[in-house]
Amino acid sequence: MTTPDAPADAPGAAAARERRLHPVTPLRRAWAPVAVVLGWAAHDLNEAQRRLVQLTATTVLLGLAVLIPAAALYGFLSWWFTHFSVTDTELRIRTGLLFRRTAHIRLDRIQAVDVTQPLLARFIGVAKLRLDVIGTDKRDELAFLGEREARALRAELLARAAGFAPETVHDVGEAPAEQLLHVPPRMLAVSILLTGAPFAMLLAALVVPSLLWLATHSPWTVVAAAVPLLGGAGTNSVGRFIKEYDWTVGESPDGLRIDHGLLDRDHETVPPGRVQTLRIVEPLLWRRLGWVRVELAVAGSSNSVLVPVAPREVARGVVERALPGVTVPGAEAFTRPPRRSAWCVPLWWRGYGLATTDAVFAARHGLVRRRLALVPHAKVQSVRLTQGPWERWRGVADVHVDTGASQTVTARLRDAGEAAELLRAQADRSRTGRRVARPDRWMSS
């Protein structure tokens, strides 16, 4: 578990009450010894098969008599020696049987607090609490807590991070949310089919095995090629439908809340002011229906989807809530590269476009699959101008805008003079944007 820097003697630590995870947690952790055995068997299948053949019924029973209690003991001890507590400034998690380690997670560095319920956990009534912390790559988690306890702890962490007095955090509760968007299952299913990926994989599953049969006349080769392609077509489409089922976006003082999932239920949060980049994606077959997809980049967060599919105007409203003060530029606001750039990128140059407003840098590209990237000026970390030999000959250049989420948005094939001016102006806009930007604070509205 990652340990962000925090003082070991943080204020309020003495008064913090240590708590344990839900009693069902040992059942989850008891699988570790079993996983070790299975891992050894998978590492050397031939040796494992040879040993299994030599085993007698008595040996198997004796092995189970040792393995099952050992797994149960390991699960119980790992649960018994895991504690967590919340102080005025940090969340502390203590773990370890032989080697003790304590994670100090500063509340003011918490990026998001999400509640996740795998399918089995939903039946049992427990949930995981997952935390995104600034400056760490790995997401810390508390698994498992009772469902009510997980939601109460989430509300407590957000209230403390927002600066509420310790004696009042339990009275604050979870902030109310106003629903902005709900994706109907039928719309989601149709949108997945219209991306074209399922049909492309099905076509490949028909063509590739046929070609292999003509070349080899081996049924095993055909089966070996067809099964993964058919499985991939189903898994890609069905898996996406299951994950994005019942997608709901709501707005609350602690950010945009995203709830989704058919089997595993996720309750995620897009923190206020932490969105670095938004992309509005419009596949070719969605255009007649007026549908778009919205993807996002948040520094330190693994969540990459804000809206899986929605009518263009509805999605635009959600985007403007995710980026306060930003209005999505209309089509008339974008300017294309000069016609001479067609020598650099024939035909596709028509898909590029650029628009800048007082609040956002917007770059468009793509003819078949259109993408519009939006970067608030306050989130720009650096601006770069690049120009290859062919672009120098045609008098054009690319302007790259880098954000804090390791994302880069590029305005392609701009006039060289315009690109140089854009570089200077964007640096000024970014400095001004950071100076006037609202603080990234939980429950600040």
C-alpha positions as CSV (number, residue, x, y, z in Angstrom):
1,M,0.0,0.0,0.0
2,T,1.4,3.4,-0.9
3,T,2.3,5.7,1.9
4,P,2.2,9.4,1.1
5,D,4.4,11.5,3.2
6,A,2.7,12.5,6.5
7,P,3.9,13.4,10.0
8,A,3.9,10.4,12.2
9,D,2.5,12.4,15.1
10,A,-0.3,14.1,13.3
11,P,-2.7,16.1,15.5
12,G,-5.7,14.1,16.7
13,A,-3.9,10.8,16.4
14,A,-4.2,10.0,20.1
15,A,-8.0,10.4,20.0
16,A,-8.5,8.3,16.8
17,R,-10.4,5.1,17.4
18,E,-9.0,2.1,15.5
19,R,-11.5,0.0,13.6
20,R,-11.4,-3.4,12.0
21,L,-12.7,-4.5,8.6
22,H,-15.9,-6.5,8.2
23,P,-15.8,-10.0,9.7
24,V,-16.3,-11.6,6.2
25,T,-12.9,-10.3,5.2
26,P,-11.0,-13.4,6.3
27,L,-12.9,-15.5,3.7
28,R,-11.4,-13.3,1.0
29,R,-7.9,-13.4,2.4
30,A,-7.9,-17.1,3.1
31,W,-7.4,-17.8,-0.6
32,A,-3.8,-16.5,-0.4
33,P,-2.2,-19.9,0.5
34,V,-4.4,-21.7,-2.0
35,A,-3.3,-19.2,-4.7
36,V,0.3,-20.0,-3.8
37,V,-0.3,-23.7,-4.5
38,L,-2.1,-23.0,-7.7
39,G,0.6,-20.6,-8.8
40,W,3.2,-23.3,-8.3
41,A,1.1,-25.8,-10.3
42,A,0.7,-23.3,-13.2
43,H,4.4,-22.5,-13.2
44,D,5.3,-26.1,-14.0
45,L,2.3,-28.1,-15.3
46,N,4.3,-31.2,-16.2
47,E,5.7,-31.5,-12.7
48,A,2.4,-30.8,-11.1
49,Q,0.7,-33.4,-13.3
50,R,3.4,-36.0,-12.3
51,R,2.9,-35.2,-8.6
52,L,-0.9,-35.5,-8.9
53,V,-0.7,-38.9,-10.5
54,Q,1.4,-40.1,-7.6
55,L,-1.0,-38.9,-4.9
56,T,-3.2,-41.4,-3.1
57,A,-6.6,-40.6,-1.6
58,T,-5.0,-40.6,1.9
59,T,-2.4,-38.0,0.9
60,V,-5.0,-35.8,-0.7
61,L,-7.1,-35.9,2.5
62,L,-4.1,-35.1,4.7
63,G,-3.1,-32.3,2.4
64,L,-6.6,-30.8,2.5
65,A,-6.6,-31.2,6.3
66,V,-3.5,-29.1,6.5
67,L,-4.2,-26.6,3.7
68,I,-7.8,-25.6,4.7
69,P,-7.0,-24.8,8.4
70,A,-3.8,-23.0,7.3
71,A,-5.8,-20.9,4.9
72,A,-8.4,-20.2,7.5
73,L,-5.8,-19.2,10.1
74,Y,-4.0,-16.9,7.6
75,G,-7.2,-15.2,6.7
76,F,-8.2,-14.7,10.3
77,L,-4.8,-13.4,11.5
78,S,-4.5,-11.0,8.5
79,W,-7.9,-9.6,9.4
80,W,-7.1,-9.5,13.1
81,F,-3.9,-7.5,12.6
82,T,-5.4,-5.0,10.1
83,H,-6.8,-1.8,11.6
84,F,-7.7,1.7,10.3
85,S,-8.4,5.0,12.0
86,V,-9.3,8.5,10.9
87,T,-7.6,11.5,12.5
88,D,-8.1,15.2,11.9
89,T,-5.5,15.1,9.2
90,E,-5.1,11.6,7.8
91,L,-6.4,8.1,7.3
92,R,-4.1,5.5,8.9
93,I,-4.1,1.8,7.8
94,R,-2.0,-0.7,9.8
95,T,-1.4,-4.1,8.3
96,G,1.1,-7.1,8.5
97,L,1.5,-10.3,10.5
98,L,5.2,-10.4,11.0
99,F,6.3,-7.2,9.4
100,R,4.1,-4.3,10.5
101,R,3.5,-1.4,8.2
102,T,1.4,1.7,8.5
103,A,0.1,3.8,5.7
104,H,-0.5,7.5,6.4
105,I,-2.9,9.0,3.8
106,R,-3.3,12.7,4.2
107,L,-6.9,13.8,3.8
108,D,-6.0,16.9,1.9
109,R,-4.3,14.7,-0.8
110,I,-7.3,12.4,-1.3
111,Q,-8.4,12.7,-5.0
112,A,-11.5,10.6,-4.8
113,V,-13.3,8.1,-2.5
114,D,-15.2,5.4,-4.4
115,V,-17.4,2.6,-3.2
116,T,-17.2,-0.6,-5.2
117,Q,-19.3,-3.8,-4.8
118,P,-18.3,-6.9,-6.6
119,L,-21.2,-9.3,-7.4
120,L,-20.7,-11.6,-4.4
121,A,-20.2,-8.6,-2.1
122,R,-23.6,-7.2,-3.1
123,F,-25.3,-10.4,-1.9
124,I,-23.4,-10.4,1.4
125,G,-23.9,-6.6,1.9
126,V,-20.3,-5.5,2.0
127,A,-18.3,-3.1,-0.1
128,K,-14.8,-1.9,-0.9
129,L,-13.7,1.7,-0.2
130,R,-11.1,2.8,-2.8
131,L,-9.1,5.9,-2.6
132,D,-7.3,7.9,-5.2
133,V,-4.4,9.8,-3.6
134,I,-2.4,12.6,-5.3
135,G,1.2,11.5,-6.0
136,T,0.6,7.8,-5.9
137,D,0.0,5.3,-8.8
138,K,-1.6,2.5,-6.7
139,R,-5.1,3.0,-5.4
140,D,-5.4,2.3,-1.6
141,E,-8.5,0.3,-0.5
142,L,-10.3,-1.0,2.5
143,A,-11.9,-4.3,1.7
144,F,-14.3,-5.2,3.0
145,L,-16.6,-2.9,5.1
146,G,-20.3,-3.2,5.7
147,E,-22.2,-1.3,3.0
148,R,-23.5,1.3,5.4
149,E,-20.2,1.7,7.1
150,A,-18.4,2.2,3.8
151,R,-20.8,5.0,2.8
152,A,-20.5,6.6,6.2
153,L,-16.7,6.4,6.2
154,R,-16.7,7.9,2.7
155,A,-18.8,10.8,3.9
156,E,-16.6,11.2,7.0
157,L,-13.4,11.3,4.9
158,L,-14.9,13.9,2.5
159,A,-16.2,16.0,5.3
160,R,-12.8,16.0,7.1
161,A,-11.0,16.7,3.9
162,A,-13.4,19.7,3.3
163,G,-12.3,21.2,6.7
164,F,-15.4,20.4,8.8
165,A,-14.7,20.3,12.5
166,P,-14.1,16.7,13.8
167,E,-17.0,16.9,16.2
168,T,-19.4,17.7,13.3
169,V,-18.3,15.3,10.6
170,H,-20.7,12.6,11.6
171,D,-23.6,15.1,11.4
172,V,-22.7,16.2,7.9
173,G,-23.5,12.9,6.2
174,E,-23.3,12.2,2.5
175,A,-23.9,15.3,0.4
176,P,-27.1,15.1,-1.7
177,A,-26.8,14.6,-5.5
178,E,-28.8,15.9,-8.4
179,Q,-29.1,13.5,-11.3
180,L,-27.8,14.9,-14.6
181,L,-27.8,11.8,-16.8
182,H,-29.0,8.2,-17.0
183,V,-28.2,6.0,-19.9
184,P,-31.0,3.6,-20.8
185,P,-29.8,-0.1,-21.4
186,R,-31.3,-0.1,-24.9
187,M,-29.3,3.0,-25.9
188,L,-26.2,1.5,-24.5
189,A,-26.6,-1.8,-26.4
190,V,-27.4,0.0,-29.7
191,S,-24.4,2.3,-29.3
192,I,-22.0,-0.7,-28.7
193,L,-23.3,-2.4,-31.8
194,L,-22.9,0.8,-33.9
195,T,-19.3,1.3,-32.9
196,G,-18.6,-1.4,-35.6
197,A,-16.1,-3.3,-33.4
198,P,-18.3,-6.4,-32.8
199,F,-19.1,-6.7,-36.5
200,A,-15.4,-6.3,-37.4
201,M,-14.4,-9.1,-35.0
202,L,-17.2,-11.3,-36.3
203,L,-16.0,-10.7,-39.8
204,A,-12.5,-11.6,-38.8
205,A,-13.8,-14.7,-37.1
206,L,-15.3,-15.8,-40.5
207,V,-12.5,-14.7,-42.8
208,V,-9.3,-15.7,-40.9
209,P,-10.4,-19.4,-40.2
210,S,-11.5,-19.8,-43.8
211,L,-8.1,-18.6,-45.1
212,L,-6.3,-20.9,-42.6
213,W,-8.4,-23.8,-43.8
214,L,-7.5,-23.2,-47.4
215,A,-3.8,-22.9,-46.4
216,T,-3.5,-25.8,-43.9
217,H,-6.6,-28.0,-44.2
218,S,-6.2,-28.5,-40.4
219,P,-9.4,-28.3,-38.3
220,W,-7.4,-27.7,-35.1
221,T,-5.7,-24.7,-36.6
222,V,-9.1,-23.3,-37.7
223,V,-10.6,-23.9,-34.2
224,A,-7.5,-22.3,-32.5
225,A,-8.0,-19.2,-34.6
226,A,-11.8,-19.0,-34.5
227,V,-12.4,-19.4,-30.8
228,P,-10.3,-16.4,-29.6
229,L,-11.8,-14.2,-32.3
230,L,-15.4,-15.2,-31.5
231,G,-14.7,-14.9,-27.7
232,G,-13.1,-11.5,-28.2
233,A,-16.1,-10.3,-30.2
234,G,-18.5,-11.4,-27.4
235,T,-16.3,-10.4,-24.5
236,N,-15.6,-6.9,-25.8
237,S,-19.2,-6.1,-26.4
238,V,-20.8,-7.9,-23.5
239,G,-18.1,-6.9,-21.1
240,R,-18.6,-3.2,-22.0
241,F,-22.4,-3.5,-21.6
242,I,-22.0,-5.2,-18.2
243,K,-19.6,-2.5,-17.0
244,E,-21.5,0.5,-18.3
245,Y,-25.0,-0.8,-17.5
246,D,-27.3,1.6,-15.7
247,W,-24.8,4.5,-16.0
248,T,-25.9,7.4,-13.9
249,V,-24.2,10.8,-13.5
250,G,-25.2,13.1,-10.6
251,E,-23.8,16.4,-9.3
252,S,-23.1,17.0,-5.6
253,P,-20.9,19.4,-3.7
254,D,-18.1,16.8,-3.6
255,G,-18.0,16.4,-7.4
256,L,-19.7,14.4,-10.1
257,R,-20.9,11.0,-8.9
258,I,-20.9,8.1,-11.4
259,D,-22.8,4.9,-10.6
260,H,-22.7,2.0,-13.0
261,G,-22.4,-1.8,-13.3
262,L,-24.7,-4.8,-13.9
263,L,-22.8,-7.4,-11.9
264,D,-20.1,-5.4,-10.1
265,R,-21.5,-2.1,-8.9
266,D,-19.2,0.9,-8.8
267,H,-19.9,4.3,-7.2
268,E,-17.2,6.7,-8.4
269,T,-16.5,10.4,-7.9
270,V,-15.0,12.9,-10.3
271,P,-13.5,15.4,-7.8
272,P,-14.3,19.1,-8.3
273,G,-11.7,21.0,-10.3
274,R,-9.5,18.0,-10.9
275,V,-10.4,17.2,-14.5
276,Q,-7.4,17.8,-16.7
277,T,-8.8,16.9,-20.1
278,L,-12.2,16.0,-21.6
279,R,-12.7,14.4,-25.0
280,I,-16.0,14.3,-26.8
281,V,-15.9,11.3,-29.2
282,E,-18.4,10.9,-32.1
283,P,-18.1,7.6,-34.0
284,L,-19.3,7.6,-37.6
285,L,-22.5,5.5,-37.1
286,W,-23.6,7.6,-34.1
287,R,-23.8,10.9,-36.1
288,R,-27.3,10.4,-37.6
289,L,-28.6,9.7,-34.1
290,G,-26.8,12.7,-32.6
291,W,-25.0,10.6,-29.9
292,V,-21.5,11.2,-28.4
293,R,-19.2,9.6,-25.8
294,V,-17.3,11.7,-23.3
295,E,-13.9,10.5,-21.9
296,L,-11.9,12.3,-19.3
297,A,-8.5,12.3,-17.7
298,V,-8.1,13.0,-14.0
299,A,-4.6,13.1,-12.5
300,G,-4.1,10.1,-10.3
301,S,-7.4,8.4,-11.2
302,S,-8.0,5.3,-13.3
303,N,-11.5,6.3,-14.3
304,S,-11.5,7.3,-18.0
305,V,-15.2,7.6,-19.0
306,L,-17.7,10.3,-18.0
307,V,-20.5,9.5,-20.4
308,P,-20.6,6.2,-22.3
309,V,-23.3,7.5,-24.7
310,A,-25.8,10.4,-24.7
311,P,-27.4,12.9,-27.0
312,R,-25.0,15.6,-28.0
313,E,-26.8,18.4,-26.0
314,V,-27.2,16.3,-22.9
315,A,-23.5,15.4,-23.0
316,R,-22.6,19.0,-23.5
317,G,-24.4,19.9,-20.3
318,V,-22.5,17.3,-18.3
319,V,-19.2,18.5,-19.8
320,E,-20.0,22.1,-18.7
321,R,-20.7,20.8,-15.2
322,A,-17.5,18.8,-15.1
323,L,-15.5,21.9,-16.2
324,P,-17.1,24.9,-14.4
325,G,-17.0,28.1,-16.3
326,V,-16.2,26.3,-19.6
327,T,-18.6,26.4,-22.6
328,V,-18.1,23.9,-25.4
329,P,-17.2,25.9,-28.6
330,G,-19.7,25.5,-31.4
331,A,-18.6,24.2,-34.9
332,E,-18.4,27.7,-36.2
333,A,-15.7,28.6,-33.6
334,F,-13.2,26.2,-35.1
335,T,-10.7,27.2,-37.8
336,R,-9.2,24.6,-40.2
337,P,-5.5,24.4,-41.1
338,P,-4.4,26.3,-44.3
339,R,-5.0,24.4,-47.5
340,R,-1.3,24.0,-48.1
341,S,-1.2,21.6,-45.2
342,A,-2.9,19.0,-47.4
343,W,0.7,18.3,-48.7
344,C,1.6,17.0,-45.2
345,V,-1.6,15.0,-44.5
346,P,-3.7,14.5,-47.6
347,L,-7.5,14.5,-47.1
348,W,-7.3,14.0,-43.3
349,W,-6.2,17.6,-42.8
350,R,-9.9,18.6,-43.1
351,G,-10.6,16.9,-39.8
352,Y,-8.3,19.1,-37.8
353,G,-9.5,22.3,-36.1
354,L,-8.7,24.7,-33.3
355,A,-10.7,27.0,-31.1
356,T,-9.5,29.0,-28.0
357,T,-11.8,30.8,-25.6
358,D,-11.1,32.7,-22.3
359,A,-11.5,29.4,-20.4
360,V,-10.5,26.5,-22.7
361,F,-8.1,25.2,-25.4
362,A,-10.1,23.1,-27.8
363,A,-8.6,20.9,-30.6
364,R,-10.5,18.7,-33.0
365,H,-9.3,15.9,-35.2
366,G,-10.7,12.9,-37.2
367,L,-13.0,12.5,-40.2
368,V,-14.4,9.0,-39.5
369,R,-14.2,9.0,-35.7
370,R,-14.4,12.7,-34.6
371,R,-12.7,13.7,-31.4
372,L,-12.8,17.0,-29.7
373,A,-10.4,17.6,-26.8
374,L,-11.0,20.3,-24.2
375,V,-8.2,21.5,-21.8
376,P,-9.0,24.3,-19.3
377,H,-6.2,26.9,-19.4
378,A,-5.6,26.5,-15.7
379,K,-4.7,22.8,-16.2
380,V,-2.0,23.4,-18.9
381,Q,1.5,22.4,-17.6
382,S,3.5,23.1,-20.7
383,V,3.2,24.3,-24.3
384,R,5.4,23.0,-27.1
385,L,5.8,23.8,-30.8
386,T,7.1,21.2,-33.2
387,Q,7.8,21.4,-36.9
388,G,9.2,18.6,-39.1
389,P,11.1,19.2,-42.4
390,W,8.0,18.6,-44.5
391,E,5.9,21.0,-42.3
392,R,8.7,23.6,-42.5
393,W,8.6,23.4,-46.3
394,R,4.8,24.0,-46.2
395,G,5.0,26.7,-43.5
396,V,2.9,24.9,-40.9
397,A,3.6,23.6,-37.3
398,D,2.0,21.6,-34.5
399,V,1.3,23.1,-31.1
400,H,1.2,20.6,-28.2
401,V,-0.5,21.3,-24.8
402,D,0.5,19.0,-21.9
403,T,-1.6,18.5,-18.8
404,G,-1.1,17.1,-15.3
405,A,-2.7,13.8,-16.2
406,S,0.2,12.9,-18.6
407,Q,-2.1,13.8,-21.5
408,T,-1.2,15.8,-24.6
409,V,-3.6,17.7,-26.8
410,T,-2.3,18.8,-30.2
411,A,-3.4,21.5,-32.6
412,R,-2.2,20.0,-35.9
413,L,-0.9,21.8,-39.0
414,R,-1.4,25.5,-37.9
415,D,0.2,28.3,-40.0
416,A,3.7,28.8,-38.6
417,G,3.1,32.4,-37.7
418,E,-0.2,31.5,-36.0
419,A,1.5,28.7,-34.2
420,A,4.2,30.9,-32.8
421,E,1.6,33.4,-31.6
422,L,-0.5,30.7,-30.2
423,L,2.5,29.4,-28.2
424,R,3.0,32.7,-26.6
425,A,-0.6,33.5,-26.0
426,Q,-1.4,30.0,-24.5
427,A,1.5,30.4,-22.0
428,D,-0.1,33.7,-20.9
429,R,-3.6,32.3,-20.7
430,S,-2.3,29.3,-18.6
431,R,-0.7,31.6,-16.1
432,T,-3.8,33.8,-15.8
433,G,-6.0,30.7,-15.6
434,R,-4.0,29.2,-12.7
435,R,-4.1,32.5,-10.9
436,V,-7.9,32.9,-11.0
437,A,-8.9,29.2,-10.8
438,R,-11.1,28.2,-8.0
439,P,-9.4,26.0,-5.3
440,D,-9.7,22.2,-5.8
441,R,-11.6,21.8,-2.5
442,W,-14.2,19.2,-1.5
443,M,-17.6,20.6,-0.8
444,S,-16.4,24.1,-1.7
445,S,-19.7,25.1,-3.4
